[in-house]
């Protein structure tokens, strides 16, 4: 598919993969986007996992023989973008790999590749004959070696993981034409799961991009943007969540073994909604943490519920908190309610997590067995938490 004059989308869309980075669920699939610039010299922007190489090769050869490629630009060395490098070196006798200095070190460490590698620097330009590639340093989006590539003639920015999204795309690769609600949510979930730890770096990259005459943004996953301002503004908003500019929203995040904490969680959720604040209940025992992280990231506060398990938090909750720490979801107001059968312990561990995450614990409540007899205690917890936002 030609997305600009002599710039072709040759990527792969798949629902075969069920997990990304062996960590994040892919309920709706994913794309591995690659782009062919068909100048006098031909350049491919970003590769793919090695098991998808033949599909990528077939897409390239609809435009030109793969052996005619002069350059493979690796904006990012994570294997979902670079693993097929050995296939390209074998099939393309003249190809040269373009990447950053740190990217070249990763090529050597990951794949033993050191020949036919050219290190490129910020602002350096490669002439393709009619088209030219300019390299933009963008470290820590989301690895330290990352860069973006700007094609100056068509004013197309190849942004790699920045502005990406989860989700298989069956047709309509342009965001302006594809209004699939699932893809919209998957774009935000991708941001939280993959990029949320690096918002300061993203904001620096956006400041660079906004000084450039960009006509289209082509990420390495998800949709292409012919109106760059739309996705840039979304990213500004999402980065703002990390600094406390949040939604009027308090999710209730619970885990349970036998349903007792869920009864309490349902009651707390209803009290929040009755007071005009958005709320949903998320059961970590049944909903993958990937989907719940995106909910707490945008929230102004969170109420957690967990049973005690061997004197600690239920593992579904502690695993979720570990992921929240990894994604730097910090500086939130929280409350906690915990159930137990004979002795507590979950609250103590949750308090330690609050210190790690720099969360302000507004209140807590523990209940023994069924929550019905502790209804007033739980209601007071919810109302105290709501009142903390009025100060």
N, C-alpha and C positions, 0 to 999 in steps of 0.2 A: 504494500500500500504506500503510495507516494503521499507524504505529509507536507512537503514543501518541494520546490523545484530541485529534482535530483536527490532528495533526501527521502529515504524509504524506511518504513517500519517493517522489520523482518523478524519480530519477536515471536515468542511462544506463549500460548495461553493453555493452561492445563488445570484439570481437577483431579489429576492422579495423586498429587502430593496431599497428604492429610495433615502434615505438621511442618512448620517452618522453623529453621534453626534447631530442629528436634525439640522444640519448646512451645511454639505458638500454634494453636489449632488453625487449620485451613478449611473451615466448613464450606467455603464457597470458591475454593481454588485460588490460583495466583497466576500472574504473568511474569515472564522473564523477558524484558524488553531489550531489543537490540536494534540499532539503526545503521543503515548503509548510506554513506554519502558517495554518490556516483560521479566524482569529478574525473579529471584526467588521471589522477591517482585516486584509488578507491580506499575508503576508510570505513571500518566497522567500529561503532561505538558500543562497548560493553558486550560481553559474551554470555555464557550460561553454564549450568551444571553439565558435566561431561555426558551424562546419560541423555541429555536433550540435544547433543551436538548434531546428530543427523537431521533432526527437524530444522534446526537453525540453518544448517548447510543447504537443505532443500529450499528454504525461503530465500537465502542469498542467491542461489543459482537460478531463481526466477528472474533475476536482474542481471547478474554477471557470473561467469565462472569463479568459483571461490579462489582459485589459484591466482586470480588477478588482484586480490587484495594487497595493498601496499602497507596498510597500517591496521593494527588492532589497538584501539584506545581502551585501556582499563582504568576507569575512573576510581575503581574501588576493588580491592583484592579479596573480599570475602568470596568463598568458593561458588556461591550461587551466581556470581558475575565473572569469575575467572577460571573455574576448574577446567573448562574446555580449551584452555590456552595450548595444551600439548597437542590437541587435535588440529588446531590452526597452524601450529609450527610444522606439523607433519604434512598437511594438505596445501600449505601456501608457501612455496619456496622463497618468495621475496618479502614476506611479511615482516614488519618490524613492530614490536610491542612498545606502545607509548604509555608511560605511567610516571608517577612521582618517584622521588628518590627512595622514600620509605616503601612505596609500592614495589620498586625493583628489588629491595631486600626481601620483601614477602614472597615475590616470585621465586627467588632463590630458595628461601626457607620452605615454602609450601611444595614446589614442584621441581626444584633443582634447575630452574631456567635462569641462565645468565647471558646467553648469546641472543643476538637480535633484539636487545632491549635498549630503548633510549629513554633516559630520564628527562622529563620536561619540567619546566619551572613556571611559576606564576607569570602570566602575561606573555609567555612564549607562543609563537605562531608557527604552525606548519602549513605550508602552501600545498593544496591539492590540485592546483590548476583549475581556476574558476571558482574555487571554494577554499576557505582557509579555516583552520582550527586554532582557537585561542584558549589557553588553559587557565582555569580559575581555581586557586587554592581554596579548599573548603574543609579543613581538617575537622575530625570528630563529628562528621555527619555520615556514618556514626562510628567510623574507625579513624585513627589518626592520619592515615595516608590518603584520605579521599580528596578528590578534586572534581570539578565540573568542566565541561567542554562547551565552548561557544563557537558555533559556525557563523562566521561574520557576514557572508553574503545573504543567507536566508534569515539571519538573526535568530537562529534556533539554539536554545540552551538545553544541553543534555545534562541533567541535574543528578543523575544516579539515584541514590535512595531518597534524597530530599524530594518532597512532593509526591512520593510514591503511595501505593495502596495495595491492600490485599484484594482478592477477587478475580475469578476467571472472567475474561471479556470475550464474548462470543461474536459480537459485532459492535460497530460504533465505538471506535477507539478514542474519539475526541470527547472530552468531558462535556462540552457544550451541546453535544448531540445525544449523549447517553445520560439519562436522568434516573437510572436505576437506583432506588433507595438503598438497596443492599450495598452497592458499590460505594455510596456516600458514607454509610456507616463503616464499611471495611477500610475506607481511606483514613477515617479518624482512628479506628482501632489500630491500624498499622502505625500511625503516628505515636500513639501511646505505647504500644508494645515494643517498637523498634527505636524510636527517636526521642522519647520524652526525657531521657537523661541528658540530652544535649541541647536544650533550648537556647542557651546563651550562644552557642556556636551557630545554631540555625539563624538566630537574629542577626549575627554578624554577616552571615552569607546573604541573607535577604537585603541587608543594607548595601552590599556590593551589587546585587542583581538589580536593585532599583535605580542604580546609576547607569544601567546598560540598556540599549534599545532592543529588548527581547520581544520577539513576536510570537514565540511559542516555547513552552516548556515540555521537555520529553524526559520523564523519569524512567528508572529501570524496572519499576513495577507499576502496574495500574494504568490509568488513563493519561492521555496527552492533553495539554491545555493550550488552546489557541488564544485564549484571553488570560494571560498570566496573572493579572491582578486578582482574579477570583480566588485562585488557590493561595496566592501570597497573603491575601487578607485572612483567609482561613487559618493559615499557619501562624500569623501574628496573634490571632485570637487564641489558638491552642497553646502557643508559647506563653501567653498571658496567664493561663491557668496555673502555671508553675510558680508564678509570682503573686498569687492570691486574687486574681481577677476572675472570680468563679461564678457559676450559675447558682440561681436560687433553688438549690437542689440538695437533698440529704438522702442518699441511698442507705438502705439497711442491709448490711452484709452479714449473713448468718451461715453457720455450719451446724449440722445436727447428726446424731446417730439414730435416734428413734422418734424425732419429730417434736420434742418438747421445746427446744429453743426456737423452732419455727413458729410455734404458737405465740410465743412472746414477741418474736420479730414482727409477725403480722399485726399484732396489737400496736406496737410502737410505730410501724409504718402508717397505720390509719390515723393515729394521733397527729403525726407530722402533716399529713395531707389535709386533715381537718383544720389545720392552722394556716392553710394557704401556701404551703411550701411543697414543691415537687418531691416525690419520693417513690422509690420502687424497692421491692424486696428481692435480693439475690441470694440464692441458696448455693453456697460453695460446694455442697455435697453433690450437686447435679449440674451446675453451670461451670464451664471451664474458666479458670482465673483470667485468661486472656480477655474474655468478654466483660468481666467485672472490673478489671483495672481501668478500662476506659470510662466507666461510670464514676469511680471515685476520683479520677484525675480532674474532672471538671467540677466536682462538687465542692460546696463551701464547707461541708462537714459530713461526717460518716458515723453511723452507729453500728457497732459490731456486736454480734452475739456468738458465743461458742460454748459448748460443753467442756468440762474438764475431762482430760483423757490422760490417764497415768500421771496425774498431778500437774499436767501441762495443758496448754491449748490443744484443742482437737487439731490433728495434723493438717487438715484441709485449710484451717485458718492460718496456722503458722507458715505453711507453704505460700499462701497468698501474701502474707506480710513480707516474706522474703522477696517476693517478686516486686512488691511495692517499693521496697528499699532499693532493689536493683534499678528500678525506673525512676528513682529520685522523687517519688511522690511524697513530698514533705510539707511541713507547715500547715497542717490541717487541724481543725477542731474535731475531736472524736469523743464518743461515749462508748461504754462497754457494759453488756449484761451477760452473765454466765450462769449456766446451770451445772449442778453436780448431784451426785447420789449420796455420798457419805463424807467427802472432803473436797474442798475447792483446790485451786491452784492455777486455773486458767487466767484469772485476773492478774496475778503476780507476773506471769510471763507477758501478758499484754502490756502491763506497765513498763516492762523493759523494752518492748518494741517501740512504745511511744517515745522513749528517750532516744532510741536509735533514729527514728524517723522525724524527730522534732515535732511530734504531734502534741497538742494541748488536750489532755484528758479532762474533760469538763465534769464528768460524773461516771459512776459505776454502780452496778447492782448485781447481786448474786442471789440465786434462788435454788432451793433444794427440791428436786423432783419436778412436779407439774407446776407451770407458771400461774395457774388460775388463782391460787391463794396469795400470790404476790402481785396482783393486778395493780394495786395502788402504788406500790414501790416502782413498778415499771412505768406507770403513767407519770409519776413524779420525775423519773429519769428523763423521759422524753420531753416534758415541759421545761425542765431545767436546762436541757440542751438547747431548746428553741430560744429560751430567754437569753442565752449567752450571746446570741447574735444581735440582740437589741441594744447592747451596751456600746 
